[in-house]
Amino acid sequence: MRKNTFISKEALTGSLKDYRVPNGIDLIARTDAFYDWQQERRQQTVWPYARTISSPPAANCEALSDANERLSGVNFGSQDYMSLASHPKVKQAAVDAIGKFGVHSAGSAALLGNTALSRELEQSLSEFVGGREIVLYPTGWAAGYGAIQGLVRPKDHIVMDILSHSCLQEGAKAATGNIQFNRHLDLRSVKSKLQRIRQQDSKNAILVVTESLFSMHSNTPDLKGLRELCDRYSAMLLVDCAHDLGCMGENGLGQLETQDMLDGADIIIGSFSKSFASNGGFVSVKTRAAAEYLRYYSATTTFSNAMSPAQAAAVLTAVEIIRSQEGKTLRRALLSNILKLRTDLSRAGYEVLGVASPIVPVHVGDEARGRIISKEMSAIGAIANLVEYPAVPLGQTRFRLQVMAQHTDRDIETIVTAFRTCMDMTYTPGDLKQAASRMKVENRRSSAA
Ligand SMILES: Cc1ncc(COP(=O)(O)O)c(C=O)c1O
């Protein structure tokens, strides 16, 4: 039975940042305040996180919300850009690997955790990225963190894009106190930081850190410009290619290929979780010495269990597909979906951010509105991830739609129609008091809970 509910002001305000640094002597009890706020949002069904998928992460899926509401419909919330997670050959490779090696690698790569499959994967990835050395990591996060922590030392310096992913920021913090953040994508800002560092220190290393595709904004740096600056100030360039490697560019090498910068990046970070159908990641460097050094000094590979045989097999097959004619066809399908989604949303009057990539960020604005729209979207069978402050600036809440090669025109039209339906709801942004009393939001899922 449908029932009307009001959404409380508490559930529509506040952010994760409010609870990041709780005070008090009791480490555990001081987490209560966050939980109370989360519970309020959960009970009001405006907590769109930690959903549980109960079908493959395909173009259409079934899921349960964190409050056990059933969701079912078109899926723009999974990251499987090349639609390889359900590819028969990838699934079969994982099954065969389990048959041959069992389910577990049972050791770190530094000890006995490698398998013939992970060795083959290193070789295959090396060919993919132009003959460079490859070090595998259990996750993409571990690769980003471990590359920086493994190579940078306390006297060295890091110049990092202000919007760099958490793994890069945490790796930097673990490595040195000398971290400078440059303005997002701003070469002038990078240059002035490098200049200042080199005026004072000509003896220690500098690492410039960026991403090839920033996932909250879908935008990319001028990699050639960064390379030139690195050369001028004797710095190294690290590019995290988590979101475009495998799925963008004629040969699947993303911005490194589009900007002719495959050789220009000193350190490449890859994640398998977006386009290669598995957990895992890698660091690619140009010398065997640097790769061997990472194997023993990069904590997240040295002291962490290696990828499982099934994961290595899935990624190995994914790389084969990505490098094949089928891969090209999938990338073309993906690009055509991306362009259609961006065009349809823009034509419907919405602000689509960034450039064409598998991530299509759609601006919503204030946090309360985003939460209400997200709730409504799931209720009508349109699954998409809400991104709110502090992941993006205050007042710049957005949906981060993630496109797959296997989305159909109909899927795209369905999500755009869902947007139209939910975004056009009567609501005055910023007027929370009114919103709380006026937003008689139908709890369409209350009977399913
Ligand atoms: C730029 C970047 N690096 C690394 C990661 C972490 O990758 P994984 O989720 O495979 O651990 C992500 C994940 O979203 C990312 O966006």
The ligand as an SDF file (V2000), in Angstrom:
LIG
                    3D

 16 16  0  0  0  0  0  0  0  0999 V2000
   41.3770    7.5710  -10.0410 C   0  0  0  0  0  0  0  0  0  0  0  0
   41.1220    6.3180   -9.2750 C   0  0  0  0  0  0  0  0  0  0  0  0
   42.1630    5.5970   -8.8370 N   0  0  0  0  0  0  0  0  0  0  0  0
   41.9970    4.4630   -8.1590 C   0  0  0  0  0  0  0  0  0  0  0  0
   40.7430    3.9890   -7.8690 C   0  0  0  0  0  0  0  0  0  0  0  0
   40.5830    2.7510   -7.0500 C   0  0  0  0  0  0  0  0  0  0  0  0
   40.3430    1.6620   -7.8680 O   0  0  0  0  0  0  0  0  0  0  0  0
   39.6460    0.3360   -7.3130 P   0  0  0  0  0  0  0  0  0  0  0  0
   38.2320    0.6800   -7.0260 O   0  0  0  0  0  0  0  0  0  0  0  0
   39.8260   -0.6070   -8.4420 O   0  0  0  0  0  0  0  0  0  0  0  0
   40.3600   -0.0710   -6.0850 O   0  0  0  0  0  0  0  0  0  0  0  0
   39.6230    4.6750   -8.3090 C   0  0  0  0  0  0  0  0  0  0  0  0
   38.2660    4.1640   -8.0070 C   0  0  0  0  0  0  0  0  0  0  0  0
   37.2720    4.6930   -8.2280 O   0  0  0  0  0  0  0  0  0  0  0  0
   39.8200    5.8820   -9.0260 C   0  0  0  0  0  0  0  0  0  0  0  0
   38.7800    6.6020   -9.4330 O   0  0  0  0  0  0  0  0  0  0  0  0
  1  2  1  0
  2  3  1  0
  2 15  2  0
  3  4  2  0
  4  5  1  0
  5  6  1  0
  5 12  2  0
  6  7  1  0
  7  8  1  0
  8  9  2  0
  8 10  1  0
  8 11  1  0
 12 13  1  0
 12 15  1  0
 13 14  2  0
 15 16  1  0
M  END
$$$$
